[in-house]
């Protein structure tokens, strides 16, 4: 289960939300531009720090302002693809897909087949 209670101030915008997503369920964030959808995703991924709150996945706490827990993005095992299509504009599509595998130390002989399978 993904559990989140988050408060964050972004400029003049105050985000205050709470949700629980049971295993196997899907959450869809829908709203107007500027309503906080991308901010929520950044908070969950660890790319932005909430002012207050708690984020836990399957009882592993990723963030808890009360106890000072704040796992870095690379320890959260979550991916986020922003709306900008040019993730690493100097790389082609396959190189962008392979980048994460290489960064995690996957052996080179395994990167190409996994990239090909993904694409």
C-alpha positions in Angstrom: 0.0 0.0 0.0 1.2 3.5 -0.8 0.2 5.9 1.9 0.8 9.7 1.7 -0.1 12.7 3.8 1.6 15.7 2.4 1.8 19.4 2.9 4.0 21.6 0.8 4.1 25.3 -0.1 5.2 26.1 -3.7 5.3 29.8 -4.2 1.8 31.0 -3.3 0.4 27.5 -3.8 -0.4 25.4 -0.7 -0.7 21.6 -1.3 -2.4 19.6 1.4 -3.5 16.1 0.5 -3.8 12.6 1.9 -4.4 9.3 0.2 -3.9 5.5 0.5 -3.6 3.3 -2.6 -4.0 -0.5 -1.8 -1.6 -2.9 -3.6 -2.8 -3.6 -7.1 -4.9 -0.4 -7.3 -4.2 2.6 -9.6 -4.4 6.3 -8.7 -5.0 8.8 -11.4 -4.2 12.5 -10.8 -6.5 14.8 -12.8 -6.7 18.5 -12.6 -6.1 21.8 -14.2 -2.7 23.2 -14.9 -1.2 24.4 -11.7 -3.4 22.2 -9.5 -0.4 20.3 -8.0 -0.3 17.1 -10.0 3.4 17.3 -10.9 4.2 18.6 -7.4 2.7 15.4 -5.9 4.7 13.2 -8.2 7.9 15.1 -7.3 7.2 14.8 -3.6 6.6 11.0 -3.9 9.7 10.5 -6.0 11.9 12.5 -3.5 12.7 15.2 -6.0 11.0 17.8 -3.8 10.8 17.7 0.0 7.4 18.1 1.7 7.1 20.7 4.4 5.2 18.2 6.6 3.8 14.7 6.2 4.6 11.1 5.7 5.1 8.8 2.7 5.3 5.0 3.0 5.2 2.2 0.6 4.5 -1.3 1.9 5.5 -0.2 5.4 8.8 1.2 4.3 8.8 4.9 5.3 10.3 7.1 2.6 9.6 10.4 4.3 8.4 11.4 7.7 8.8 14.9 8.9 8.1 13.9 12.5 11.0 11.5 12.7 13.3 13.1 10.2 13.3 10.2 7.7 13.9 11.4 4.1 15.1 8.7 1.7 16.9 10.1 -1.3 15.3 9.5 -4.7 17.6 6.7 -5.7 16.6 4.7 -2.5 12.8 5.0 -3.3 12.8 2.6 -6.3 10.3 4.8 -8.2 10.5 6.3 -11.6 9.0 9.5 -12.9 9.0 10.7 -16.5 8.2 14.4 -16.7 6.1 15.9 -19.5 9.2 17.1 -21.3 10.0 14.5 -23.9 13.7 15.3 -24.0 14.9 13.4 -20.9 18.6 13.6 -22.0 18.5 15.5 -25.3 22.0 14.5 -26.3 21.1 10.8 -26.2 18.9 8.9 -28.6 15.8 7.0 -27.5 17.6 3.7 -26.8 20.4 5.4 -24.9 17.8 7.2 -22.8 16.1 3.9 -22.0 19.4 2.3 -21.2 20.7 5.1 -19.0 18.9 3.9 -15.9 20.2 0.4 -16.3 23.7 1.6 -16.7 23.4 3.9 -13.8 22.3 1.0 -11.6 25.3 -1.0 -12.6 23.6 -3.6 -14.8 26.3 -5.4 -16.8 26.8 -4.0 -20.3 26.0 -7.4 -21.9 22.5 -7.3 -20.3 21.7 -3.6 -21.0 21.2 -3.9 -24.8 18.8 -6.9 -24.7 16.8 -5.4 -21.8 16.6 -2.0 -23.6 15.5 -3.7 -26.9 12.8 -5.7 -25.0 11.5 -2.6 -23.3 11.3 -0.7 -26.5 
